[in-house]
Amino acid sequence: MPLLSVTDLKIHYRSRDGLLRAVDGIDLVVERGETVGLVGESGCGKSTLGKTVLRLVDPTAGRIEFKGEDITVLDQRSLRGVRKSIQMIFQDPFASLNPRQTIGEILEAPLIVHRVGDRTGRRQIVADIVAKVGLPAESVSRYPHEFSGGQRQRIGIARALLLNPELIVCDEPVSALDLSIQAQILNLLVEMKKEFGLSYLFISHDLSVVRYFADRVMVMYLGRIVESADNATLWSDPRHPYTRALMEAVPDPARPRQAAPLGGDLPSPSDIPSGCRFHTRCPLATDRCRTQEPEFRQIAPGHQVACHFADHIN
Amino acid sequence: MASLLQVDNLTIRFPRAEPVRNLSFEIAEGETLAIVGESGSGKSLTALALMQLLPRAAQIPNGRIVFGGRDLARLGQREMRHLRGREIAMIFQEPMTSLNPVMTIGRQIAEVLKVHEKLSGRAARDRAIELLKLVRIPAPEKRVDDYPHQLSGGMRQRVMIAIAVACKPKLLIADEPTTALDVTIQAQVLDLLDTLRRELQMAVVLITHDLGVVAQWADKVVVMYAGRKVEQALPDDLFNDPLHPYTRGLLAASPRLKHDFHYRDGALTEIPGSIVSATGETGCPFRPRCNQARSSCGHNVPQLIVPAADRLVACPFTTSIKAVPHAAALSH
């Protein structure tokens, strides 16, 4: 049984412009010990999907099973146990830390909510986790503004680890950090994964970070997964034109400059194109693409693509 | 190529700090110079100094910014206003905060034309449409009456570029112009900037933290750390053979430059600590984070040396190439 299994998940909103389909039918599995990278541009629904896994957003349709239990039907009370096992790390750690609480207070709060230990016991747990994430012991008596961006993200990671979770949803955890700090945080996440046997759902717009960090990668476009493969396969044999465009668009010092791989803008999720939702920007689009939505199908073991022409690309 | 802008020993001082110190660089007509560095490196303040848009608390106690025979650091407000937007223009990271939300984009473009080119009414509007066409905005005749919120992030940045190039400036300062944009849109906007650079023969100062952008778009690169220039090189040289320990650290830490490297193969190379450690440092600002630091690094700020043609580095210990002092190199 997979740790997390998402089936035909839909998250729709009513907006002034009509029905906004943020997530529009997604299947996703995270196995125990696995890191699944979820890549896509702004507005593709990746963050909404991440929040829904924690039930911070309620889905419109579909199932989210955590260790076999459908958590979409749980009430707030029963959710508590699940939330202990699924935690989240956010992009901007400063925005997610109360500026008027010390780090000690911030980190103790989840332990109180979940009734872990007595006061002395909780302080010990906090001290241990602070040391684990590489912060000085005196950090517990300081306030968030006294820390640099990288240190704040360490606090965010410490908070996520406190309750011994099994799955952590990381939403752009290094995007706000300087390059020299990114590597520190990525290394810390890897260490913690090994130490605590964690699984990650790692949401990012940065392909190079995902390439280093993920075991399996799913590429999202306008609310749907368009390609899914294990890390090595995706980079050696990408089959969806959008995946290829994303890869080509990353400026790479090792490669001469190319023309921008894609024209046009991302369509709005409240006005998703007919047929294949990528056809308005796809360099290979035909009449068929404009009318018939491609099936998300397996082209090799563990490699799925939603493109009519996936077999011919290469 | 003739020199267009020369920054000479620029220091920016605030009451309690000097976030930019003794910075020198030069940019030729039509050239793209990239300034890279992380937050706190002083790169954005440098850009603001070129525009003379520094916050009131800031002073320029020493140094010159020579543009067209004039020192911008000593130029009066009136004269600077005449230059700004006409000969030197700037675009910022977040186009939404630089555009007026209650004014159509057409009128915002026309504003520049009114001030600098004395165009008004129909003529200004026609020229605005022309400029929207120039920055490849589809259906410019319709878009000209749109408000900023009706446009996507990429389109807004195109509008900013249209305003910036409206008077065909000789120098465009682009401060993280694509950082807020998606990667496929970033490629389009960088393409556009480079096309305009060639068409309008303007020089571009590209301020960025993105090494990939630097490698593909710059003619020359300046690496800044804690307010100082620590290295300068042509992009190929910088990426093939970085000399300063900070540049080396950045390249080693970047997952983008290690294609087949996966977390199962090992950890990424870290630069320990953070830039905050440079505060109050008497010697080399990078010393607290440097893996090659020795005791002498704490004594003086290292001078820029010339390890090879077209290169400068502010570290005496990093190179095996025979080095000559900076001053000697300047004399030829």
Contacts between the chains, C-beta under 8 A, distances in Angstrom:
chain1	res1	chain2	res2	distance
A	35	B	263	7.9
A	41	B	182	3.9
A	41	B	183	7.0
A	41	B	184	6.6
A	41	B	185	7.9
A	42	B	153	7.7
A	42	B	182	5.6
A	148	B	274	4.8
A	148	B	276	5.7
A	149	B	39	7.7
A	150	B	274	5.9
A	151	B	274	7.7
A	178	B	38	3.7
A	178	B	39	5.7
A	178	B	209	6.7
A	178	B	275	7.5
A	179	B	38	6.5
A	179	B	209	6.5
A	179	B	211	7.3
A	179	B	250	5.7
A	179	B	253	6.1
A	179	B	254	6.0
A	180	B	38	6.0
A	180	B	249	6.5
A	180	B	250	6.2
A	180	B	253	5.9
A	180	B	270	8.0
A	180	B	271	4.1
A	180	B	274	7.6
A	180	B	275	7.7
A	180	B	289	7.8
A	181	B	38	8.0
A	181	B	274	6.4
A	182	B	253	6.9
A	182	B	255	7.9
A	183	B	253	3.9
A	183	B	254	7.8
A	183	B	255	7.7
A	183	B	268	4.0
A	183	B	269	6.5
A	183	B	270	4.8
A	183	B	271	7.3
A	184	B	270	5.0
A	184	B	271	7.8
A	184	B	272	7.5
A	186	B	255	7.4
A	186	B	263	7.6
A	186	B	268	5.8
A	187	B	267	4.6
A	187	B	268	5.7
A	187	B	270	6.2
A	190	B	263	4.7
A	190	B	267	6.7
A	205	B	182	6.8
A	205	B	183	6.9
A	207	B	183	7.5
A	208	B	254	7.5
A	208	B	255	4.6
A	208	B	256	3.7
A	209	B	255	5.6
A	211	B	255	6.7
A	211	B	259	7.5
A	211	B	262	7.6
A	212	B	255	4.0
A	212	B	258	7.3
A	212	B	261	6.2
A	212	B	262	6.2
A	212	B	263	6.0
A	212	B	268	6.9
A	213	B	255	7.8
A	213	B	263	5.7
A	231	B	262	6.7
A	235	B	259	7.8
A	245	B	184	6.0
A	246	B	183	6.3
A	246	B	184	6.7
A	248	B	187	7.9
A	249	B	183	4.5
A	249	B	184	4.7
A	249	B	186	6.9
A	249	B	187	4.4
A	250	B	183	5.9
A	250	B	212	6.3
A	250	B	256	6.9
A	251	B	186	7.9
A	251	B	187	7.6
A	251	B	190	7.6
A	251	B	210	7.0
A	251	B	212	3.4
A	251	B	213	5.0
A	251	B	215	6.6
A	251	B	216	4.5
A	251	B	217	7.5
A	252	B	212	5.7
A	252	B	215	7.5
A	252	B	216	7.7
A	252	B	256	6.6
A	253	B	211	6.5
A	253	B	212	6.0
A	253	B	214	7.8
A	253	B	215	3.3
A	253	B	216	7.3
A	253	B	235	7.5
A	253	B	239	4.6
A	253	B	256	7.9
A	253	B	257	6.4
A	254	B	257	7.3
A	254	B	259	7.5
A	255	B	216	7.9
A	256	B	216	7.8
A	257	B	216	4.3
A	257	B	217	7.1
A	259	B	191	6.5
A	260	B	184	7.2
A	260	B	187	3.7
A	260	B	188	4.5
A	260	B	190	7.7
A	260	B	191	4.8
A	261	B	184	6.8
A	261	B	187	6.5
A	262	B	184	4.5
A	262	B	187	7.5
A	262	B	188	7.6
A	263	B	188	7.0
A	265	B	152	4.8
A	265	B	154	6.0
A	265	B	155	6.9
A	265	B	185	7.1
A	266	B	152	7.2
A	266	B	182	7.1
A	266	B	185	7.9
A	281	B	184	8.0
